[in-house]
Amino acid sequence: KLICITGATGKIEVANFVHEILKSAGQPVAILASEGEIKVGQLHKFLSTAWKAGSNYCVITASTASLENEAFFGLPIYVAAITNSANPTSESLLFKMTPNYVVLNHDDSNYEDFSKYAGRDATVSYGSDRSSNIEIISAKSYKYGTEAKLTIGSTNFTVGSFLTDKDTASYMAAATAIADALHITPEKIAEGISNYDPDGINKE
């Protein structure tokens, strides 16, 4: 099942959060994450390796260049998600591939452009807007990380990351929205997000 994440920034962060969440949930998963273009040959080699390794999920970033050059053409997209939009014309190509699930950023300035796309099974939104399916209730940044309180329906829970980027709360919410679409519990979501440690901070 292919989970593809597009957007101007944060693709790698969200992809790694989702990767760790799926690992925490006991799912065999592979990841291919890059801010740059992933070309057709590279993508299909990765998918072949992931298939042979027994992965149930593949988490992949989808840059505008990859989408414009049809790197994902003909592939069955299970989840299509966006962090924040800079090029709606190109980024929307991912959502035109009839994914099972569509995950949208309700706080994004181009949200209305993307809200016309619906997943075959469900569409999930995230953000600080109260109408979001995954609402960011509050967020705090610290010297060594970020903490956010999220809500899914009537369930409130806290997620924390070693990342300190100003948009980390949004990236954690995006990963939560993707994981919620995959029916992963809030406990495993929080565990997976906290496990993503690119700089090895929690090993010190």
C-alpha positions in Angstrom: 0.0 0.0 0.0 1.6 3.2 -1.2 1.5 6.3 1.1 2.6 9.3 -1.0 3.2 12.8 0.6 3.6 15.9 -1.4 3.9 19.6 -0.5 6.4 22.5 -0.5 8.1 21.6 2.8 7.9 18.9 5.5 7.6 15.9 3.2 10.6 14.1 4.7 9.5 14.9 8.3 5.9 13.6 7.7 7.2 10.5 5.8 9.6 9.6 8.7 6.9 10.1 11.3 4.5 7.8 9.4 7.4 5.3 8.9 8.0 5.2 12.6 4.3 5.0 13.5 3.8 2.0 11.2 6.9 0.3 12.8 5.4 1.0 16.2 2.2 -0.6 15.1 4.1 -3.7 14.0 3.7 -3.2 10.3 6.5 -4.0 7.8 7.2 -0.8 6.1 9.8 0.8 3.7 10.5 4.5 3.1 11.9 6.5 0.2 12.1 10.1 1.2 13.7 13.0 -0.6 13.1 16.8 -1.0 14.2 16.4 -4.6 12.9 14.4 -7.6 12.4 10.7 -7.3 12.7 9.3 -10.8 10.8 6.4 -12.3 13.7 3.9 -12.3 14.6 4.8 -8.7 11.0 4.4 -7.6 10.4 1.1 -9.2 13.7 -0.3 -7.9 12.7 0.7 -4.4 9.2 -0.8 -4.8 10.7 -4.1 -6.0 13.1 -4.2 -3.1 10.3 -3.4 -0.6 8.1 -6.1 -2.1 10.8 -8.7 -1.8 11.4 -7.6 1.8 7.8 -8.3 2.6 6.8 -4.6 3.3 3.0 -4.0 3.8 3.4 -0.3 3.3 5.7 2.0 1.3 6.0 5.6 2.4 7.2 7.9 -0.4 7.7 11.6 -0.9 6.3 13.0 -4.1 7.9 16.2 -5.3 6.3 18.4 -8.0 9.1 17.3 -10.4 8.3 13.6 -9.8 4.6 14.3 -10.3 5.1 16.4 -13.4 7.3 13.7 -14.9 4.7 11.0 -14.1 6.9 8.9 -11.9 3.8 7.5 -10.1 1.8 6.9 -13.3 -0.2 3.7 -13.1 0.6 3.0 -9.5 -2.2 2.3 -7.0 -2.0 5.2 -4.5 -3.5 4.1 -1.1 -3.0 7.4 0.7 -2.3 10.8 -0.9 -1.4 13.6 1.6 -0.1 17.1 1.4 1.8 19.2 3.9 1.5 22.7 2.5 1.0 23.7 -1.1 3.2 25.9 -3.3 2.2 24.6 -6.7 -1.4 23.4 -6.7 -1.4 22.5 -10.4 1.4 20.0 -10.0 0.6 18.8 -6.5 -3.0 18.1 -7.5 -1.8 15.5 -9.9 -1.3 13.1 -7.0 -4.9 13.5 -5.9 -6.2 12.9 -9.4 -4.9 9.3 -9.1 -8.1 8.2 -7.2 -6.4 7.3 -3.9 -8.2 5.4 -1.2 -7.6 8.1 1.3 -6.9 11.8 0.8 -5.3 13.8 3.7 -5.4 17.6 3.5 -4.0 20.5 5.5 -7.0 22.6 6.5 -4.7 25.5 7.5 -3.1 25.7 4.0 -3.9 28.7 1.9 -4.8 26.5 -1.0 -7.0 24.2 1.0 -10.2 25.1 -1.0 -8.4 24.1 -4.2 -7.7 20.6 -2.8 -10.9 20.1 -0.9 -12.6 19.1 -4.2 -10.6 15.9 -4.2 -12.0 13.0 -2.2 -10.6 9.6 -1.3 -12.5 6.6 -2.4 -12.7 5.4 1.2 -12.3 8.7 3.2 -11.0 12.2 3.2 -9.2 13.4 6.4 -8.2 17.0 7.2 -5.9 18.3 9.9 -5.0 21.7 11.3 -5.9 24.3 13.9 -9.3 24.9 12.3 -12.0 23.5 14.5 -13.6 21.7 11.5 -10.5 19.6 10.9 -10.8 15.9 11.6 -7.4 16.0 13.4 -7.4 19.3 15.3 -4.3 20.9 16.7 -5.6 22.2 20.0 -2.3 23.7 21.2 1.5 23.5 20.4 4.6 24.4 22.4 8.2 24.6 21.2 11.1 23.9 23.5 14.9 24.0 23.1 15.0 20.3 22.2 11.6 19.6 20.7 8.0 20.3 20.1 4.8 19.2 21.8 1.3 19.4 20.5 -2.1 18.4 21.9 -4.3 16.9 19.2 -7.8 15.7 19.0 -9.4 12.9 17.0 -13.1 13.1 17.4 -13.6 13.1 21.2 -10.1 11.8 22.0 -7.5 14.2 23.1 -3.8 13.1 23.2 -0.4 14.6 23.2 2.4 14.0 20.7 6.0 15.1 21.0 9.0 15.3 18.7 12.7 16.2 18.9 12.1 18.5 15.9 12.0 22.2 16.6 10.9 23.6 13.2 8.0 26.1 13.6 5.8 23.8 11.5 6.6 20.6 13.5 3.1 20.6 15.1 1.5 20.6 11.6 3.8 17.8 10.4 2.9 15.7 13.5 -0.8 16.4 12.8 -0.3 15.3 9.1 1.3 12.1 10.2 -1.5 11.5 12.7 -4.1 12.1 10.0 -2.5 9.5 7.8 -2.1 7.0 10.7 -5.8 7.6 11.7 -6.8 6.7 8.2 -4.9 3.5 8.6 -6.8 2.8 11.9 -3.7 3.1 14.1 -4.4 3.9 17.7 -3.4 7.3 19.3 -1.0 5.4 21.6 1.0 3.9 18.7 0.8 7.3 16.8 2.4 9.1 19.8 5.0 6.3 20.2 6.0 6.4 16.6 6.3 10.2 16.4 8.5 10.3 19.5 10.7 7.6 17.9 11.7 9.7 15.0 15.1 11.1 16.1 17.2 12.2 13.0 19.9 13.7 15.1 20.2 11.0 17.7 19.1 13.2 20.6 17.4 10.5 22.5 20.5 8.3 22.4 22.6 10.7 24.4 
